Amino acid sequence: MKAIEGIGITKAFGNPPSVILKGINVSIDSGSFTALIGKSGSGKSTLLYILSGLDNPTSGQVFMDGVNFFELDSIAMHKFRNEKMGFVFQFHYLLPELTAFDNVLMASRKKGITAENKEHAAYLLEEFGLTHCREKFPSQMSGGEQQRVAIARALSQKPKLLFADEPTGNLDTTNGDKVMEIFRKINKEDKTTILIVTHDSDYANSVGQRIHLQDGLVVKIN
């Protein structure tokens, strides 16, 4: 089964339009771990944002779990995101006024925090080596700790689909390796479908599939 499918995806910005993506077709299997790679300006982050539903294509369609995402109304889109999707970015975007524990629980607040939510949040902090940060605020944590909290937050709702845009871009090698280890673990154990943008060739080579972009086109898949 295909977890994500993009058909004829085109994206243009500005007037006169500058075409960033040029009719891309891409297919990603459920439970796979895929990297979008290419030089700066190749369109990989733009493609990730469209395939994750965070940005609209100029033309084309995106299917997630068989659902034509951009044909959903706003309420159905919001529900789909909350129930099935997780996002990790290069910058963690933690709320500075919340502790690590409360940041991880943030997504649960919309549904009402239960004992099960709290138990799962505590489990994630322990799994990612962050128990000592539970009551710390972001300003009291290192960059690597903050990024791992952001990943725990993204996983707090047990998403089927995880999207990550340069999640190791601001980390040193040790913390970058930890992040990729976490991704490989949830991909293997939970069968989470992961789509990641990375400029690091070592990390790209450690995943199952690589989609190479160049000048807004897919030039190779391996």
C-alpha positions as CSV (number, residue, x, y, z in Angstrom):
1,M,0.0,0.0,0.0
2,K,1.2,3.5,-0.8
3,A,1.4,5.8,2.2
4,I,2.1,8.9,0.2
5,E,1.6,9.6,-3.5
6,G,2.2,12.8,-5.4
7,I,0.9,13.1,-9.0
8,G,2.0,15.9,-11.4
9,I,3.1,18.2,-8.6
10,T,4.0,21.7,-9.8
11,K,4.9,24.6,-7.6
12,A,5.6,28.2,-8.8
13,F,6.2,31.4,-6.8
14,G,6.1,35.0,-7.7
15,N,5.0,37.1,-10.7
16,P,6.3,36.3,-13.3
17,P,6.2,32.8,-11.8
18,S,9.4,31.0,-10.9
19,V,8.8,27.3,-11.2
20,I,10.3,25.3,-8.3
21,L,8.7,21.9,-8.9
22,K,8.1,20.7,-12.5
23,G,5.4,18.0,-12.6
24,I,6.8,15.6,-10.1
25,N,5.4,12.1,-9.6
26,V,6.5,10.3,-6.5
27,S,5.3,7.2,-4.6
28,I,6.2,6.2,-1.0
29,D,5.3,2.8,0.5
30,S,3.7,2.4,3.9
31,G,6.3,1.6,6.6
32,S,9.2,2.9,4.4
33,F,12.0,5.3,5.4
34,T,12.7,7.7,2.5
35,A,15.1,10.6,2.1
36,L,14.6,13.6,-0.3
37,I,18.1,14.7,-1.3
38,G,19.6,17.2,-3.7
39,K,21.6,20.4,-3.9
40,S,20.3,23.6,-2.2
41,G,17.5,25.0,-4.4
42,S,16.6,21.6,-5.9
43,G,13.1,21.8,-4.4
44,K,13.4,19.1,-1.8
45,S,12.0,21.1,1.1
46,T,9.2,22.5,-1.1
47,L,8.3,19.0,-2.1
48,L,8.2,17.8,1.5
49,Y,5.9,20.6,2.5
50,I,3.5,19.8,-0.3
51,L,3.6,16.0,0.3
52,S,2.9,16.7,4.0
53,G,0.0,19.0,3.2
54,L,1.6,22.0,4.8
55,D,1.8,23.9,1.5
56,N,-0.5,23.7,-1.6
57,P,0.8,22.7,-5.0
58,T,0.2,25.1,-7.9
59,S,-1.1,22.0,-9.6
60,G,-1.2,18.3,-9.0
61,Q,-2.6,15.9,-6.4
62,V,-1.4,14.4,-3.1
63,F,-2.8,11.2,-1.7
64,M,-2.1,10.1,1.9
65,D,-3.3,6.7,3.0
66,G,-5.4,6.8,-0.2
67,V,-7.1,10.1,0.7
68,N,-6.9,13.0,-1.8
69,F,-5.6,15.4,0.9
70,F,-6.2,18.8,-0.9
71,E,-9.8,17.8,-1.6
72,L,-10.6,17.6,2.1
73,D,-12.3,20.5,3.8
74,S,-10.4,22.4,6.5
75,I,-12.0,20.5,9.4
76,A,-11.2,17.1,7.8
77,M,-7.7,18.3,7.0
78,H,-7.1,19.3,10.6
79,K,-8.5,16.0,11.9
80,F,-6.3,14.0,9.5
81,R,-3.1,15.9,10.6
82,N,-3.9,15.5,14.3
83,E,-4.6,11.8,14.0
84,K,-2.1,10.5,11.4
85,M,0.8,13.0,11.0
86,G,3.8,14.2,12.9
87,F,6.3,17.0,11.9
88,V,9.9,17.6,12.9
89,F,11.8,20.7,11.6
90,Q,15.3,22.0,11.6
91,F,14.3,24.5,14.3
92,H,12.5,22.8,17.2
93,Y,9.8,25.4,17.8
94,L,9.2,24.4,21.4
95,L,7.1,26.7,23.5
96,P,9.5,28.5,25.8
97,E,7.0,28.8,28.7
98,L,6.4,25.0,28.8
99,T,8.6,22.3,30.3
100,A,9.9,19.4,28.2
101,F,7.1,17.2,29.5
102,D,4.4,19.8,28.8
103,N,5.8,20.5,25.3
104,V,5.5,16.7,24.5
105,L,1.9,16.8,25.8
106,M,1.0,19.9,23.7
107,A,-0.7,18.0,20.9
108,S,-2.8,16.1,23.5
109,R,-4.2,19.3,24.9
110,K,-6.5,19.7,22.0
111,K,-8.2,16.4,22.8
112,G,-7.9,16.5,26.6
113,I,-4.9,15.1,28.4
114,T,-5.5,11.7,30.0
115,A,-3.4,9.5,32.2
116,E,-2.5,7.5,29.1
117,N,-1.2,10.6,27.4
118,K,1.0,11.4,30.4
119,E,2.3,7.9,30.6
120,H,3.2,7.9,26.9
121,A,4.9,11.3,27.2
122,A,7.0,10.0,30.1
123,Y,7.9,6.9,28.1
124,L,9.0,9.0,25.2
125,L,11.2,11.2,27.4
126,E,12.8,8.1,28.9
127,E,13.2,6.4,25.5
128,F,15.0,9.5,24.1
129,G,17.3,9.9,27.2
130,L,15.4,13.0,28.3
131,T,14.1,12.0,31.8
132,H,16.5,14.5,33.4
133,C,14.9,17.3,31.2
134,R,11.3,16.6,32.2
135,E,10.8,19.7,34.3
136,K,13.3,21.9,32.4
137,F,12.3,24.7,30.1
138,P,13.8,24.9,26.5
139,S,16.2,27.7,27.6
140,Q,17.7,25.2,30.2
141,M,18.3,22.5,27.6
142,S,21.0,21.9,25.0
143,G,20.2,22.1,21.3
144,G,20.3,18.4,21.0
145,E,18.0,17.9,23.9
146,Q,15.5,20.5,22.5
147,Q,15.5,18.7,19.2
148,R,14.8,15.3,20.8
149,V,12.0,16.9,22.8
150,A,10.6,18.2,19.5
151,I,10.7,14.6,18.1
152,A,9.0,13.2,21.2
153,R,6.3,15.8,20.7
154,A,5.9,14.8,17.1
155,L,5.5,11.2,18.1
156,S,3.2,11.8,21.1
157,Q,0.1,11.0,19.0
158,K,1.7,7.9,17.5
159,P,1.5,9.2,13.9
160,K,1.4,6.9,10.9
161,L,3.3,9.4,8.9
162,L,6.3,11.4,10.0
163,F,7.8,14.3,8.0
164,A,11.1,15.8,8.9
165,D,12.8,18.8,7.2
166,E,16.6,18.8,7.9
167,P,16.1,17.7,11.5
168,T,19.8,17.3,12.1
169,G,20.8,20.5,10.4
170,N,21.6,22.4,13.6
171,L,23.0,19.5,15.5
172,D,26.5,18.2,16.1
173,T,27.4,14.7,14.9
174,T,26.6,13.0,18.2
175,N,23.2,14.5,18.5
176,G,22.5,14.1,14.8
177,D,23.3,10.4,15.1
178,K,20.9,10.1,18.1
179,V,18.1,11.6,16.1
180,M,18.6,9.3,13.1
181,E,18.8,6.3,15.5
182,I,15.4,7.3,17.0
183,F,13.9,7.6,13.5
184,R,15.3,4.1,12.5
185,K,13.9,2.6,15.7
186,I,10.3,3.9,15.2
187,N,10.4,3.0,11.6
188,K,11.4,-0.5,12.4
189,E,9.4,-1.1,15.5
190,D,6.2,1.0,14.9
191,K,6.2,0.8,11.1
192,T,6.0,4.6,11.0
193,T,6.4,5.9,7.4
194,I,9.1,8.5,7.5
195,L,9.9,11.1,4.8
196,I,13.0,13.2,5.6
197,V,14.9,16.0,3.8
198,T,18.6,15.8,4.5
199,H,21.8,17.3,3.1
200,D,23.9,14.7,4.9
201,S,24.9,11.9,2.6
202,D,25.8,9.5,5.4
203,Y,22.3,9.9,6.9
204,A,20.7,9.6,3.4
205,N,22.6,6.4,2.8
206,S,21.3,4.9,6.0
207,V,17.6,4.9,5.0
208,G,15.7,2.6,2.7
209,Q,15.0,4.8,-0.3
210,R,16.5,8.0,-1.7
211,I,14.7,10.3,-4.1
212,H,17.2,12.6,-5.8
213,L,15.9,16.0,-6.9
214,Q,17.7,18.4,-9.3
215,D,16.2,21.7,-10.6
216,G,12.7,20.8,-9.6
217,L,12.7,17.3,-11.1
218,V,13.2,13.8,-9.8
219,V,16.3,12.5,-11.5
220,K,16.9,9.2,-9.7
221,I,15.2,6.9,-7.1
222,N,17.3,4.3,-5.4
